[in-house]
C-alpha cells in the first residue's frame, strides 16, 4: 500500500517537474537554426494527445508505457495500466501495433469501489493507424486515423475481474506552425465499450471528446508542451445517456536520448467537471483527479 502511495507521489512530483520545465525552458529557448535539425516524429510529442506520425517504412519499435490514474472523491485511489507494445510500419501509410496489458490497483475507502491491492495481467490490445493526409512542403497539416480494439480481464477503474471489450477510434492531427520548432496537435476520440461482470451483469458505455495541444522544440532532442482535454461519458454506446464530463489540463515532455531511443511523459489534472445529478465540483465518478503517463521506446 505504501509503495502505491509513494508511486502516486512520484507521479505528482513528475507533473510538477514537467510544469517547471515547460515554464522555464520555453522561456529560455535560444534562437537556434532549427532548419538544420532532423525532422521529428510527431506521434509522441503532445502527451496524452497523439500526433499523426507513423514512422518510417520498415521501422520497428518496442515500447513500455505506463498510464497512472489517481484520486477519487474520498479514500485513496491509485491505478495503473502498463502497455508492453510492439509496433511496425509495413508501408509509408500504415502502422500496426499490438501487445499485452498489465494492471495495478490500490484502492481503500472509496465509495462504490471495493478495497483492493493487486497486480495482474490486464488483457491485450492491437492498433491500426492509417496516414490519411501527409505533411508536405506546401501542406503543414497531417492527419492519421486510428482504431484500437482492446480486450480486458481486469476492470480499469475497480480492478474487478470482468470481460471487457473496447473499441477506441481516434482522429490524430497535427500542424507544423514553425518549421521543426512549434507544433499544434488535435485529437477527436470515440471509445465505446461493453463490460460483463463476474455475476453476468452487462454494462455498455462510451467516452467521447477531443483535445488540443501545443509543443515547442527547445532543442534538437527536447520538446515541451501543454494540452487540454474535454471528455464526455455516456451510459450507452450511441451517446444518448449522458452522465457527466470533465476538462483535463497539463504539461508534456519529450526527450530523444539517441536516434533510436526516447521517452515521453505527461501529467493531467481535472480542472473542471460535473456529474449529472450531483452538484459538487469535478467529475470523479467517471474520471480521475489526476492522470500521468510515462513511456520509453526503442526503435530498430
C-alpha positions in Angstrom: 0.0 0.0 0.0 2.8 2.4 0.9 4.5 1.6 -2.3 1.4 2.6 -4.3 1.0 5.8 -2.3 4.7 6.6 -3.0 4.1 5.9 -6.6 1.2 8.4 -6.7 3.5 11.0 -5.0 6.2 10.3 -7.6 3.7 10.9 -10.4 2.6 14.1 -8.9 6.3 15.2 -8.4 6.9 14.3 -12.1 4.0 16.6 -13.1 5.5 19.5 -11.1 8.9 19.0 -12.7 7.4 18.9 -16.2 5.5 22.1 -15.3 8.7 23.8 -14.3 10.4 22.6 -17.4 7.6 24.0 -19.6 7.7 27.4 -17.9 11.5 27.7 -17.6 12.8 26.0 -20.7 10.3 27.5 -23.1 11.1 31.0 -21.8 14.8 30.5 -22.2 14.8 28.7 -25.6 17.6 30.1 -27.7 17.1 31.2 -31.3 18.9 28.3 -32.8 18.6 27.5 -36.5 16.0 24.7 -36.4 16.2 24.2 -40.1 19.4 22.1 -39.5 17.5 19.7 -37.2 16.3 16.4 -38.5 12.5 16.0 -38.7 10.8 14.8 -35.6 8.1 12.1 -35.5 5.1 14.0 -34.0 3.2 10.9 -32.7 4.6 11.2 -29.1 5.4 14.9 -28.6 2.0 16.0 -27.3 1.5 13.9 -24.1 -1.9 12.2 -24.0 -2.7 13.8 -27.3 -1.4 11.6 -30.1 0.3 13.1 -33.1 -0.2 12.0 -36.7 3.3 10.4 -37.2 3.6 6.8 -38.1 7.3 6.4 -38.5 9.4 5.3 -41.5 8.5 2.4 -43.7 10.1 -0.8 -42.4 10.7 0.7 -38.9 10.0 -1.4 -35.8 9.6 -0.3 -32.2 9.2 -1.7 -28.8 7.7 0.5 -26.1 6.7 0.3 -22.4 4.0 2.8 -21.5 2.5 3.2 -18.0 -0.7 5.2 -17.6 -1.5 6.1 -14.0 -4.8 7.4 -12.5 -5.0 8.9 -9.1 -7.7 10.4 -6.8 -11.4 9.9 -6.3 -14.0 11.7 -4.2 -12.9 10.0 -0.9 -10.5 7.4 0.4 -7.3 6.7 -1.6 -7.2 5.6 -5.2 -4.3 4.7 -7.4 -4.5 2.5 -10.5 -2.0 2.0 -13.4 -2.1 0.1 -16.7 1.2 -0.7 -18.4 1.3 -1.4 -22.1 4.0 -3.7 -23.5 3.8 -2.9 -27.2 5.4 -3.9 -30.4 4.8 -1.7 -33.5 5.9 -1.8 -37.1 5.3 0.2 -40.2 4.9 -2.0 -43.3 4.3 0.9 -45.6 4.6 4.7 -45.5 0.8 5.0 -44.8 0.1 2.1 -42.4 1.3 1.3 -38.8 0.4 -1.8 -36.9 0.7 -2.2 -33.1 -0.2 -5.0 -30.6 0.8 -6.0 -27.1 -0.2 -7.0 -23.6 -1.6 -5.0 -20.7 -0.5 -5.2 -17.0 -2.7 -3.6 -14.4 -2.1 -2.4 -10.8 -4.7 -1.2 -8.3 -4.5 0.1 -4.8 -7.9 1.2 -3.5 -9.2 1.9 0.0 -12.2 3.7 1.4 -13.5 4.8 -2.0 -17.3 5.0 -2.2 -18.7 2.5 -4.7 -15.4 0.5 -5.0 -14.2 -2.5 -3.1 -10.9 -2.1 -1.2 -8.2 -3.8 -3.3 -4.4 -4.2 -3.6 -3.3 -6.2 -6.6 -1.1 -6.6 -9.6 -2.5 -8.7 -12.6 -2.3 -9.4 -16.3 -4.9 -7.0 -17.6 -5.5 -8.1 -21.2 -4.4 -7.4 -24.7 -4.8 -4.8 -27.5 -4.0 -4.1 -31.1 -4.0 -0.8 -33.1 -4.1 0.1 -36.8 -3.1 3.6 -37.9 -3.6 5.0 -41.4 -2.0 8.2 -42.6 -4.9 9.9 -44.4 -3.2 13.3 -45.1 0.6 13.6 -45.3 2.5 16.7 -44.4 4.4 18.2 -47.4 6.5 21.3 -48.0 3.2 23.0 -49.2 0.9 21.5 -46.6 1.8 21.8 -42.8 -1.2 19.6 -41.8 -1.0 15.9 -41.2 -3.9 13.6 -40.2 -4.0 9.9 -39.2 -7.0 7.7 -38.5 -6.6 5.0 -35.8 -8.6 2.2 -34.4 -7.6 0.2 -31.2 -9.6 -2.8 -30.1 -8.8 -3.9 -26.6 -9.8 -7.0 -24.5 -9.5 -6.8 -20.7 -10.0 -9.3 -17.9 -9.4 -6.7 -15.2 -11.6 -3.6 -15.0 -9.6 -0.4 -15.5 -11.3 1.5 -12.6 -12.3 -1.0 -10.0 -9.7 -3.8 -10.6 -12.5 -6.4 -10.6 -12.3 -9.5 -12.8 -14.5 -8.8 -15.8 -14.8 -9.4 -19.5 -14.4 -6.0 -21.2 -14.3 -5.2 -24.9 -13.3 -1.7 -26.0 -13.0 -0.2 -29.5 -11.2 3.2 -29.4 -11.5 5.2 -32.6 -9.5 8.4 -33.0 -8.5 11.1 -35.4 -5.0 12.3 -34.8 -4.0 15.6 -36.5 -1.1 18.0 -36.1 0.0 21.2 -37.6 3.6 22.4 -38.1 3.4 26.1 -37.1 7.1 26.8 -37.3 9.5 24.6 -39.3 11.0 21.9 -36.9 10.1 24.1 -34.0 6.5 24.6 -33.0 3.6 22.1 -33.4 -0.1 22.1 -32.6 -1.9 18.7 -32.1 -5.6 17.8 -32.1 -7.4 14.6 -31.3 -11.0 13.5 -31.7 -11.9 10.4 -29.6 -14.8 8.0 -29.6 -14.5 5.0 -27.3 -17.4 2.6 -26.9 -17.1 -0.4 -24.6 -19.1 -3.3 -23.1 -18.3 -4.9 -19.8 -19.7 -8.2 -18.3 -19.1 -8.7 -14.6 -18.4 -12.0 -12.8 -22.1 -12.3 -11.9 -23.2 -11.8 -15.5 -24.3 -8.1 -15.4 -23.6 -6.2 -18.7 -22.8 -2.6 -18.9 -22.5 -0.5 -22.0 -20.8 2.9 -22.0 -18.8 5.3 -24.2 -16.4 8.2 -23.9 -16.4 11.0 -26.4 -14.2 14.0 -26.5 -11.3 15.9 -28.0 -8.0 17.6 -27.2 -5.8 20.5 -28.3 -2.0 20.6 -27.6 0.9 22.9 -28.3 4.5 21.6 -28.2 7.7 23.6 -28.6 11.0 22.0 -29.6 13.5 23.8 -27.4 16.5 21.8 -28.6 17.0 19.2 -31.3 16.2 16.4 -28.9 13.8 18.0 -26.3 10.2 19.1 -26.7 8.0 20.7 -24.0 4.3 21.5 -24.3 0.9 21.6 -22.8 -2.5 20.1 -23.6 -6.2 20.3 -22.7 -8.8 17.5 -23.0 -12.6 17.7 -22.9 -14.2 14.4 -22.2 -17.9 13.3 -22.0 -19.2 10.0 -20.6 -22.3 8.1 -21.6 -24.1 5.0 -20.3 -24.8 4.0 -23.9 -22.6 3.4 -27.0 -24.8 5.6 -29.1 -24.1 8.6 -27.0 -27.7 9.0 -25.8 -27.4 8.7 -22.0 -25.1 11.5 -20.9 -23.8 11.1 -17.3 -21.0 13.7 -17.0 -18.0 15.5 -18.4 -14.6 16.8 -17.4 -11.7 19.0 -18.5 -8.2 17.7 -18.0 -5.2 20.1 -18.4 -1.4 19.6 -18.0 2.1 19.7 -19.4 4.1 17.2 -21.5 7.8 16.4 -22.1 9.6 14.5 -24.9 13.3 13.6 -24.8 15.2 11.9 -27.6 18.2 10.2 -25.9 19.6 8.6 -29.1 18.4 8.4 -32.7 16.7 5.1 -31.7 15.6 5.7 -28.1 13.3 8.3 -26.5 10.9 8.9 -23.6 7.8 10.9 -23.2 5.9 12.0 -20.1 2.7 13.9 -19.3 0.5 14.8 -16.4 -3.1 16.0 -16.5 -5.2 17.3 -13.6 -9.0 17.6 -13.7 -9.6 21.4 -13.6 -13.4 21.3 -14.2 -16.1 18.6 -14.2 -19.7 17.8 -13.5 -21.7 14.7 -12.7 -25.4 14.6 -13.8 -27.5 14.8 -10.6 -24.5 15.7 -8.4 -23.9 19.4 -7.6 -20.4 19.0 -6.2 -17.3 20.3 -8.2 -15.4 17.9 -10.5 -16.5 14.6 -12.0 -14.7 11.9 -10.0 -17.2 9.2 -10.8 -16.3 8.7 -14.5 -12.9 10.3 -14.4 -10.0 10.7 -12.0 -8.5 13.8 -10.3 -5.0 13.2 -11.8 -3.6 11.1 -14.6 0.0 10.6 -15.6 1.9 8.9 -18.4 5.4 7.7 -18.8 6.7 6.0 -22.0 10.0 4.6 -23.1 10.6 3.4 -26.6 13.4 1.6 -28.6 13.4 1.7 -32.4 15.2 -0.9 -34.5 
